[in-house]
Structure formats: structure tokens, C-alpha cells
């Protein structure tokens, strides 16, 4: 991506070609967009919930029906293989939007309190107004649907800003909104600079900012928001750990953890970035992980056989290469020869997957979010050491344990500093469960019925009727 004085350009990581060129919005255009969103909010909140839910369901279905087309465009924008990109809409996007729409009637229902003679008392959830959604490039539909659909269902209007790497995704949302008849201004999108985003965050018409992205980006949003009292929800980075206990099903753990580390070239906030394996299984786990990693196919993501595409940005690939080299220099073992993946070439965004064994806690690759296709594996002696290593991080998004003992998994989960605890699975968002993080992984909550609490404000009604 590059930005001139007035133009935003998006280059495809597949071959570096110019893919999208859009004019940056002027201050007057941004002002007009916010004004429309504010006007629309007053009417939209008065639309019955059932009608809002029906329109949002139609919006979702309209986008799902275009999954093959939108999937290909997504591949061209950020490099994920076309074998997977349509699934972002037909699976995760569909599942999350459907659940949040279905859950709205209960989540937004008036909350009664105890009976009191002569009075009617209850708490109502009312919409906030204009919600600014700042969405990333790595899963542009999956991350944005967490905010966009429930915010609209709850009676808010949404101004959507997608990453400059995936600008077409925001346009597809607005196209769908128009196609299904959402009123003007209920869902709009903007194309603007980071400085202009900060201005939007500071604008008093924006009642809630929902940001998904890097921890550094989250800090920038909080700095802008600090100048006024505006709610901010942050879904930030992760350094998600896994612990393979001595009693784990080894084959199942290898299959899922390698996929959790490498899928989407590791470009996921909940990718498995640290794997701690009990000493009794360590050598076998490492050997099996290397064998499975060698089955991946790195290449042109528009080809059906490709299972790993380029990273979305060259700078990201270069940063991962540097961390791998540093780790090896400090004693880690790189078990995949880059030459085994001919498409992997220095100076390009194509990067071979890597299995690093004997990773120590003081290595940068074990502490910073990599956002690359690297499985980092360390040996541990037992539960206590594993928990200490898993919690030894600035992040806390998800953590998984691999064991046949459910009670042990629950006990370990109580000790983990994380937003989600998994047993024998990883790298998945269940829309019925709250998606949240601790420490530098963010604050707030999306998905589940609890997610609606952050998209509304409580209003108490205390009526004397006797």
C-alpha cells in the first residue's frame, strides 16, 4: 500500500501489481459521512428490532452469496490461498452473523427487577448512536462482522474503515447494504489516512470506537480517544500458547497445532505462536510437526493446490525472517530448509513455513507477535513450568491445552491469563462465547450475548403507577 497526497493505492502481495486505487476522502467528505450517520441514527433506532434483524440477515446473505467472487478479490488483496478465502464468508462470517442476529431479541430485551407495589421498574438497552469500526486486513470479513452486524441490529449506525490492504471489503459491505434496502447513512465506509482516523475518533458524534489490529494501533486509538469520554473496544495482538501434556493424543495435537501456527501464513491474532510440549513427547512432537509442515504447498494463492500464499506485506515477511535468524543464532534449531519451498525467496513476501525447536523464553521470536508461518516449540517438564511459560507474555488472547484429562484442563485454565481457554482445539472463535483479551491483547468484548452490552447503554425506567 502507498498513499500520495490524495490517493490510496493497494498492491497485491501476489506479484506486486497495483490492484486498487482510491481517492482519499477530504475533510468535507468525512464531515458529510458523519453527518449522514448521525441523522440516520435517530431514525434507525426507532425501527423495530425484528425489522433491523431482518435487514441485517439479508445483508449477510447477500455477501455470502457472493463468496466465490469476494473470496477471489480477497486473495488478490492479502494473499491467502483461494482454496480458503470464500470460506471466510460461507463459514465464519455466516456463523457469527447468524448467531448474533438470532441472539438479539434476548440480549436486548428489557431486564426486569423485583416487583415493588405501585411501581414498574426495568432496565432497557438502548443504542449508542454512531459506531466507528476500524477493521484489519488479515481476516477482514471475520473481524468486522463481530462489530458491524450486531452494532446495526442493536440500533446503531456504523462508519466502517477497513485496512488500506483490503479496502474492497468495506465497499462490499456498503454495496450489500444498498442492495437490501438499508436506509442511507446506516452503514457507510471511509477511505482516509491515520491522521484522519484520529480525527474521527475525536469527533463527538462518534459514541463508540471498535478497533481490531496491532497493539501499537490500539495505543494510537486510545491516545486519540483520551481527549474525550468515548467508549473504545480493542481486539489487539496475541502470542497464543499451547501446552501438550504427557497424556495428549499426539497425532491430534500435531495436526491441529501445526495448522494453528501456519494457517493464513500465521497472520492471525489467535495463531498458535508458542508450543510447550512435555519432555516425554517432545522429540516425537517435533519430528511429526516437521513432517506435516513439509506437506504444505507455498505458491501462487490463485492456484487451487496452494495451501500457503505470500504474506500480505513484504515488510512482514522480512521481519519474520529476521526473528528466525536471531533465534537460530541464539540456539534455536530451524528444521525446515527454505530450499524445500522453491517459491520462498528473500526480497519477496513469499516465505517458507518454519519449525523452530528449542526456543527459549528470552528470544525475540518467543516474545513478540510474529504474524508469520512459524511454529515455535519448547520443552517443559510438567504443568507448573508450562503455566509459568504460557503466562510469561505481554499478551493474553487464547491458550490451549492438549490432554485427555478434562478436569486437568479446567484446573490449568483457571491459572491461565487469557481471554479464551481451549482444550484439544485452537484458533477458533465460537460466536456463543465472548471474544475478549487481557493484558496487551485488548479490552472489551464482542460476540456472545455479552457483546451486545458493549454496543448499547443501560437506561433505567422507574415508573410510579399506583
N, C-alpha and C positions, 0 to 999 in steps of 0.2 A: 504494500500500500504506500502511496505517496500523496501529499497534499500540497498543491500550489496555492497561490493567493486566493483562488476561488473554486478550485476543482479538487475533488477527491478521486483518486484512481486506485483501483484494486487489481493486483496482478495475480494470476493463477500460479500456485506453487507447482503445478504440473510441469509447466515449461517456461514460466516467467512472462508469459504473454499478458498484455493488457486485456482485462476481462470486463471491468465495469468502470465507467467514468460518470460521475455525478457532480453537479454544481453544489457547492456548499451553500447552505441557506444564509440569507442575510439576516441582520438583526430584525428588520421589519417582518420578514417571513416567519422567523421564530416567534415574534410577538403575535402575529396573526394566528399561528398554530395554537399557542397557549390560550389566546382569547376565545378561539372556537371551542377548545376543550373545556374551558371554564363555563361558557354558555351552555354547551351540551350537557354538562354535569347536572345542571339544575333540572333539566327535563328528564334525563336518563334515570336519575334516582327515583323519579315518580313512575317509571314504567314498572308494572307488576313483575315480581321476581320470576314467575313462571315464563313470562314473555322474554325477559332478559336471558333466562337459561335456554330457551328455545332458539333464540337468535345466535347465542354463543355455540350451541350444538351445531347449528347449520354452518357457522363459520368454520368450526373444527372439521366437520365432514367435507366441506369444500376444499380445504387444504389437504386432507387425507386422500381425497380422490385424485389429487394432482401429484401424489407421491413419486411416481416414476420421473416426471418432469422436474419437480422440485429437487428430488434426490440427485439427479444428474447435475443440476446447477449448483447444488451444494458441494458435490465432488469437485467441480471446477473451481469453486471459491476457496475451499480449505483443504482439499487433497485426500479426504477419506475415500477409500475404495467404493465404487458404485455398487459393489455387492452388498454394502451395508447402508448407504445413505438413505434410500427410500424407507428403510425400517425405522429411521428416526421418527417419521411421521406415522407409519402404519402400526407401530408398536408403542413406543414410549409416549409419544405425543398423544396418540389416541387414548391410551390407558389413563393418562393423567387428566386430560381434559374431560373425559367421560366421568371419572370418579369425582372430580371437583364440581362438575355441574350437578351430578346426582346428589352430592352431599350438601348442596347449598341450602335446601329447604330446612334441613335440621340444624345446620351450623348457624344459619341466620335467623332462626325462629326466635321470637320473644322468649326471654328467660324469666319464668315466674319466680316469685319469692313466696314466703309463707303467707297464709291468709291472715288478714287483720280486719276486724269488724269496722265497717264504714269506709274502707279504703280499697282501691285497686292499685296494686303495685307490680311493676315488672321492669325488666331491662331490655332495651331494644338495641340491636346492632345497626348503626346507620353508616352509609358510605362516607368516605373521607372527602372525595372530590376528585381532583386531578392527580393521577399517579404517573410518575416518570419511571419507566422501565429501561434500564441500561443493560443490554444483553451481550454476551460474548460470542466468539466465533467457533469455539470447539464443538459445542452442541447447541447451535443457535435456535433450533426449534424446541428441543427438550428443556433447555434452561428458561427460555422466555415463556413457554406455556405455563410454567409454575406460577407466573405472575399475571400474565395477560388475561387468560381466561377467567380465573377466579376474581380478579380485580373488576372485570366487566360484569360478571354475574352479580357481584356484591353491590353494584350500582355506581361504581366509579367510572370515570373516563380515563383513557390511557394514552400517553405520549410515549412512543417506542423509539429508542435509539439503539440500533444494532451496531456491532463492531464494524469498522471500516473494512475488515476482511470478508464479511458476509453481509453486505448492505442489501442484497436482493431479498433476504429473508424478511426484513421489515416491510419491504414493498409487497411481498406476497401476503402478509397479514392484512394490509390495508386493502389490497385487491379483493381478498376474500370478504372483508367487512362490507365493502361496497356491493359485492355480488349478492350477498344475502340480505341486504337492506338495513344494516346498522345506520342509525342517523349520523349525519355529518358531524364530525368532531368527537364522536365517541371513541374512535380508535384512529390515531394518526401517527405518522413517523417523521423523524427529523434526520437531516444529514448535516452534521456540524462538527466543529473542532472540539478538542478537550476544553479549551477556554470557554467556548460557548456552552458546553455541558455544565461547567461550573456555574455559569450564569443562570441556567435553567434550575439547577439545584437551589440557588439562592433566591429564585423568584417566589414571592409569597403566594402565588396561585397554585404552586405545587405543594400538595399536602403529604405526599409520601414518595420517597425515592427507593427503588428496589434495584440494587446493583449486583451483578454476577461477574466476577472477574478476579484479577490478581489482588493479593493483599495490598500491594502498593497502590493499585487503583482504588481500593476501598479506603485507604487513608486519604487519598485526594478527595474522594466524595465526602468523607467526614469533615475534612477541613473546610470545604465549601459550605457544608450544611451547618457548621458550627456558628455561623453568623446569625442564625435564626432558629426557632423551635420547630423543626420539621423532623418527622419520623424517618428513619433510614433502616432498611433491611439489607444485610450484606451476606452474600454467598461467595466466599473467597477461596483461597488456595487450600491444598491439602498435602499431606505427606503420609498417606494412609498405610498403616502397618497391618501385617498378618502374622499370626503365630500358628505354626504347625506343631501340634503336641505329639508326644510319643505314640498316642493311640489313634492318630489320624488315619483316614483312608488315603494312602499316599497317592494313588492314581488320581483320585478325585481332586485332591489338593493341588497337584501339579497342573492338571488340566485347567482348573478354574483360576489359579493364581497367575499362571503364565498369560492367560487371556486377560486377566485383570490388570496385568502390568503392560501388556503390549497392544491391546485393542485401541483403535484410533491413534495408533503410534504413541500410546501413553499420554495423549493430550486430554486428560480428564482430571477434574479436581479431586475425584474419588478413585483415581487409578491406584493400584497397589504399588507403592514405591519402596516399601521396606518389608522384607520377608524374613522372619525369625523362625528357624527350624530347630527342633530338638536334636541334640547331638546324635541320638540313636538313629535318626532318619536322614541326617544332613547329607551325607555323601550320595545316597540314593536319590534324594530330592534334587540335588544339584544336577546329577547325571541325567535324570529324566527331564528336567527343565531344559537342559541344553538340547536334548534330542527333539523335544517338541518345538522349541524355538526354530530349529533348523527346517521345520516344515513350512514356515511362513514364506510367502512369496512377496517380495518387495518389487514394486514396479509401477507402471502407469496405472493410476487408480480408475481410469475409464475402461480398463480391461477386466473382464469378468473373473479371471483367475487370480487377480491380485488381492492379497489379504493385508498388505501394508502399503500405504501410499507415502508420499513425501510429508514432512512436517509442514504446517501451514505457512511457516516463515523461515527463511534462511537463517536469520539470527537465532531462532530457537534451536535449529539443528547444530549450529556452531557452538552454542552454549552447552548442549548436551555432550558433544564431542570433547569439549574442554574438561568437563567434570569427569568423564570416563578416564581421560588421560591422567588427570590429577589423582584419581582413585588408584589406578594401576601403579603410578609412581610411588604411592604410599602403601602398597602391599596388597591391594585387591587383585583378584585374578579375572581377567577378561577371557571368557571361554568360547566366544564366537569370533572367528576370524572374519573381518569385514569383507575379505575377498570372496567369502561364501555367498555373498549377496552382491552380484555384479552391478546392480543398479545403484548401490551406495557409493557416492562419490564426494570427496571433500570439495567444498565450494558450492555444493548444491543442498537442497532441502531433503534429498533422499538419504536416509540414514539407516544402516543395518540395525536390526534388533540386537541387543546385547544382554548376556547373563553375566553378572558380576558376583563372584563368590568371595567370601572372607571380607565383607565390607565392615569396616569399623565405624563406631559412632562419631569419631572426630573428622571423618571425611566429609567434604562439602556435598558430595552426591548423596550422603545419608541424611543431610540436614536441610538442604534447600529443595524446593519443589522443582523437579526435573522437567516435567511435561515432555517426556521423550520415551522411546521404546527400550527401557532398561529395567531388568529385574535385578534388584539388589538383595543378595541373600547373606544372612549372618547365622552363625551357630549359637545356640543358647543351651544352658544346662537344665532349665526347667521353668516352671510357671513364674516364679518370682523374678528371675532375670528377664524373662520375656516381657512381663508387665512393666518393669523398670525401663527397658529399652523402648517399648511401644509408647510410653508416656513421655519419653525424653525427646520432645519435639515442641516447636512453637505452634504447631497445628493440631487440630482435633476435629476431623470431619467424620470419617468412618474407621472402623477397625474390625478385623475378622479373626476368629479362632477356628481352628480345624481340628475337630475332635469327635469321638463317638460318645462323649460324656456330656449330656446337655446340662446337668447340674454344675459341672465344672465350668462350662461356657458361661452360664449365668453368673457364677461367682467371679469369674475373671472379668465379665462385662461390668460388674459393679465397681471394679477397680480401674477401669479404663477411662481416660479423659478424652471423651469423644462424643460426637453427636448421634452416631448410629453404631450399634453393636451387631455384627453378623456372626452367625455360626454356620460353617460349611457353605458359605456363598460370599460374594463380594461384588463391588462395583455395580450396584443396582439401587434404584430409588423406587420404593413401594409407595404409591400415592396415598395409601391409607395411613402411612406413618409420617410423622413430622420430619421434614428435612431441615436440619439445623446444624450448626457447628459451634465449637468452643474455641477459646484462645484466638489465634490469628486466622482461624477458618471462618470467622464471621459472627453475626448476631442476628436475631430474629428467627422467623420460621416461615417456610412455605409448605404446601401440600398438607394433607390430612384436614380434618375438620378444624384443627387448631389454626391452620393457615389463615382462615377467614378472620380470626381475631386481630391479625395484623393489618387487614385490609379494611377494617371498619373501626368505629369508635363506639363505646357504650354510651347510651343515653338512658337515664333513669326516669321512669314515669311514676309519680306519686299523686294519685287522684283521690280526693275525698268524694265519696259517692253517697254517704249516708246522711 
